[in-house]
Structures are given as structure tokens and as C-alpha cells.
Amino acid sequence: MNTDIGQDTSQSDIPEGAKFRLGKSSIIGNVAFSPDGTRLAVAGDIGTWIYDTHSGEEVSLLAGHTEYVWSVAYAPDGETVATGSYEEIWLWDSETGHPKTTLKEHRDYVRSLAFSPDGSTLASGGADNIGILWDIATEQPKATLKGHLGSIRSIAYSPDGSTIASASSDEMGILWHAATGQSKTSLKGHTHVVNSVAFSPDGSTIVTGSSDGTVRLWDAFTARRKSTLTEHKFYIWSVTYSPDGSTIAIGGRDGAVRLVDALTGKVKNELKGHIGSVRSVAYSPNGDTIASGSEDHSVLLWDLAS
């Protein structure tokens, strides 16, 4: 489904190191690559744009929500896209761009979405302070994650699917049993909103990014803090691991994407081209590309291969 509604993907101002600048709508939700890396989904104010990552062309617009789209996630098989908005989640056919079903249980914005590695469950985190585990086959909730005292800003599955991590405006993270939805332990130490959480590819480490300006690494099994990266004197909105686990990408209020060594915390590279806060960073599955979504109404695709 091709469309060019309201979009201007002018490539006249591409910064060095970037392949494309995409979009022309407010972007404060996340961006997500398809499992095969050929598509990029961008959550925005008028819907979710799907782009071809090789050409930078718009493929489709998933439009139907009546409120801002805060979150987007691809199912592991690539056949379904989940989008989260005010009080509802829509599941879409990724090939046709047509909606499949609507999931309603949240009582505020759905801020984060993550599919289990086997695709059987969708985890959602909301501004209503709860997480919900949805059975994809029955399209019904099967567990509710209760324990946060603030909005759940980010939610993630461990690579083996056994654990879920959530990050919240209550200044902490919580680890949950994925099978039951029961809490296991908390990640405490941040002094402001925890905006983002992600597991390392081997599942041994959890990274969190906070508005307190720190990135913290935690042992995924003991929940003990391994280290704190404190060189960043700005809000951190998004953190994620590279597919090989060697690098952590950090997006924050100063508009840059920093690539830091996952072991030492040393900055390897800085990707500069946004003029607004970077609200979301995502690696392509092969690790050759990073997508950064910004409040400057654009997404940049950065070429790491060269």
C-alpha cells in the first residue's frame, strides 16, 4: 500500500554518516525494524509510517487510532505489527497494512510494546502504571503486571523469553516472571524517570537509561548494579544494545546518538544530525544500521557498515 500523505523525505540535509532522513510529523514514540530489516515502523501523531529501509521510500501508513501513537513493535515472524495509543492496541497485517484486531484493557496511553521471542505473547506497558501480557491466539489478557507507582515507559523481554523488564517514571525498573506475570525483583538506583530498558543479546545484562542523565548496567539474574555511565549530562530517552552485544546506543535530549562500549562505557562514536531530542534508537537486525527518531520531526537512518 503506497502513500505520500503529508510526508516530505527531502534528502537535502542528510548529515555525514546517514543514509536517509525520513518523516515530517512529530515523533515522540519509538521506531522499530522488521525482523528481516527491510522495513522500519515509526510511531507518530497521525499514525504509524512504514518505510523501506533500502530505498527510504514510504510503504504504507497504518492509520486508525484517533490519538497519538506512542509505541510500535513487530512480531518475530514479521507478519504482524502492534501499535499502542490511548487505551488501545491495534494489531495490523504487515503485508496489507490492514488492521486485524484491537486490544482494549489499558486506561491511559500504551507507552511500550514488546513481543515474546516465540511470538505467542505481547507485553504492553501503560501510563496507567500497569503492564499487560496478551495471549495473541485468544486476543485476551492473561496476566497483569502490578507493582509500579508510575507510568511504564519501556518494556522488554529477555532473549530466552523467561523474564520481562519494565522501566517507569517511579524511578525504578522491575523484573517479572514472563510465565506468570509475578514480580521477581526491582532495579533501584536511578533518581529520576527511567525511560528505557533493554536486555543484552546474551541475556546476562540489562541496560537502563534515565532522565537523571545516567545509563546503568545490571546483572539480569541478581539485579545487582554492575556499573553506571555518568558522563551524560542530559535526559536520556532511549538505550539499546547492538545485535552483537558490544555496543550500547544512547539517545537523549541533546540530539546526538552516542555509541558506547558495552564493557567500558567509553564513547566510540557520536552521530550528530538531529536538532531535537532523540526519543528512540533501534539497531537493524544485522547491526549495520541505526534508526534514530527525534522530536525534530525526523528519523535518521545511520550507515554503520561503512
Beta strands, then each sheet from edge to edge (+ up, - down):
strand 1: 18-22
strand 2: 31-33
strand 3: 39-43
strand 4: 48-52
strand 5: 58-62
strand 6: 71-74
strand 7: 80-84
strand 8: 86-93
strand 9: 99-115
strand 10: 121-126
strand 11: 131-135
strand 12: 140-145
strand 13: 152-157
strand 14: 163-168
strand 15: 172-177
strand 16: 183-188
strand 17: 194-199
strand 18: 205-210
strand 19: 215-219
strand 20: 225-229
strand 21: 236-241
strand 22: 247-252
strand 23: 256-261
strand 24: 267-272
strand 25: 278-283
strand 26: 289-294
strand 27: 299-303
sheet 1: 1+ 27- 26+ 25-
sheet 2: 2+ 3- 4+ 5-
sheet 3: 6+ 7- 8+ 9- 10+ 11- 12+
sheet 4: 13+ 14- 15+ 16-
sheet 5: 17+ 18- 19+ 20-
sheet 6: 21+ 22- 23+ 24-
end
